[in-house]
Amino acid sequence: MSPLSAPVLGQYVPGDSILHRLDPRTKIVVIFVYMLIVFLANNGITYGLLIVTTSVGVFLSGVPILMILRGLKPVFILIAFTACLHLFFTKGGEVLFSMGPITIEEKGVMQAGWISLRFMLLVVTGMLLTLTTSSIDLTDGMERLLTPLRRVGVPAHELALMMSISLRFIPTLWEETNKIMKAQQARGADFESGSIFKRLKSFIPVLIPLFVSAFRRAEELALAMEARGYRGGQGRTRLRKLTFTGNDSIAFILLFLLVIGLIGLRSQ
Amino acid sequence: MKRDRLITMMEIAIMAGIGGVLSYYVALRLWPQGGSASLAMVPIVILAFRRGWVAGVVCGLLVGLINLMISPYITHPIQVVLDYPLPYALLGLAGWFRPVDEKGAISIKRMGLGVTIAGLARLIPHFISGVVWFGSYAPEGWPVVLYSLCYNASYLVIDVLVTIILMSYLLKKAPQLVASR
C-alpha cells in the first residue's frame, strides 16, 4: 500500500444545472421515492417510461455521460453476474439455445434483460443525487428532513453538526495520514513487503500519531466552539438557508405523475 | 451544553472522518461485489472503548453515511440502509466490552470479545441485505440464504481478524487511546 495521491472529494461535480439548484430535501425525497417505484415496472412501456425519465434526469444534470459510465464500471461486473445467473437458470418459454446440459430459454433472456435494466436505473439515479449535490448540502437536507423526529429524541442537529465536521476534516485527515506515512517511510518504515502480520504491524506507527492528534484536535475544536458561545442547536441561526422554489414543486408534480403512470401502465 | 458532551461529539466527528479516510486504504480486495478488508473498523472500535457504546454507534453511523455519500452503490432501497449506516453503527456495540478497567489494566481477551461481537452484529444487516438483494435479483430456487451468509462472512472474518490484530498492538503501545478522562 502506497500513500494515496487522489484526495477524497466524493463524486460531486460542481455546476449550475436545474438539478444542482433543486433543494437538497426535494432531491433526497424524489430520488428515494423513484427508487421505490422502479420496482413497479414490469413491462416494456413502464420500463420505457423509466428509461426516459432517468435519461432526462442525466441530461438535465449536465454531468458528462462519460463520467456516469465511468462510475458505473464497478457495477458492470455485478450486472453481468446477475444477468448470467438468469440467462442459465431461469427456465420457461421457448428453448432458444442448447448445448449439452446448458439451455437458454426465452424467459431467462427476458429476466436477464429486465433485471440488468432495473439495476442500471437504480445505480444511475443514486449517482445523480451525489453527482449534483455537495455532501454539505446533503447533510443540511437530511438534518431538515430529520427535524420532525426530534420530538422522539433523534438529535438531528447534533448529528448534522458532527457529519459536517467529519466531512470538513476528511481532506485534512487524508493529508495528515499521507504525511505520517511519508515521515515513517523516511525513517525506514516499509508498508509493502513481508507477511500479513508484518504488514499490519507496520501500520501501528501510522495509526498511533493519527489517533493521538485526532483526539487533540477534537479537544481544540470543542474549546474553540465554546469560546465562540456554542451551546447546542436551540436558536442557532444559519449562514445558508434552504428554500423551496417553483422548480421543487415541478419536481414533486412530475414524480406524482410518474407514479400514476407506472401504476396505470404496468401489467397486472 | 456540558463540556464533556461537546468533546465527545467532536471526537465522534473526527474519528468518523478517519473512518472515512481509512475506508480507502483497502488492505485486501476480495470480491467483485465490493467486499474488501479495510481498517475502517479500528477508529469506531477505539471510540466505542473510549467513550462507550452510544458514542461508538453514532460514530459508526456517520462512517456509514460518509461511505454512502462518497461511493454509493444503490441497488435496492432497503439495501441502502442495511449496507451503509446500520452495519457500521452496530460496530459501536464493541463499547460494551471495555478492555481497560479502573486500575488501567488491559485485557486483550475482552477487546477480542468486543470486536468479535461487534463483527457479528455487523454481519446481521449485511446478511439480511444479501437475502433481500438476491431475493429480488437471483433466479428462483437459488440458495439465497446460504450464499448471502458465506459471501458476507468471508470478508467480515478477515475484517474482524485485521481489527483484532491491530487493536492488540495499539492497546499495548498506546493504551491512553482508550482511556477517557
Interface residues (C-beta under 8 A of the other chain):
Chain A: M1 L4 V8 G10 Q11 F32 M35 L36 F39 P74 V75 I77 L78 F81 T82 L85 H86 F89 T90 G108 Q111 I115 F119 L122 V123 T125 G126 M127 L129 T130 S135 L138 E158 L159 L161 M162 M163 I165 S166 L167 F169 I170 T172 L173 W174 T177 F197 L200 K201 F203 I204 L207 I208 L210 F211 V212 A214 F215 R217 A218 E219 L221 A222 M225 E226 Y230 R231 G232
Chain B: M1 R3 L6 I7 M9 M10 E11 I12 A13 I14 M15 A16 G17 I18 G20 V21 L22 Y24 Y25 A27 P32 Q33 G34 L39 V42 P43 I46 V58 L61 L62 L65 I66 M69 I70 S71 P72 Y73 I74 T75 H76 P77 S136 Y137 A138 P139 E140 G141 W142 V162 I165 L166 Y169 L170 K173 A174 Q176 L177
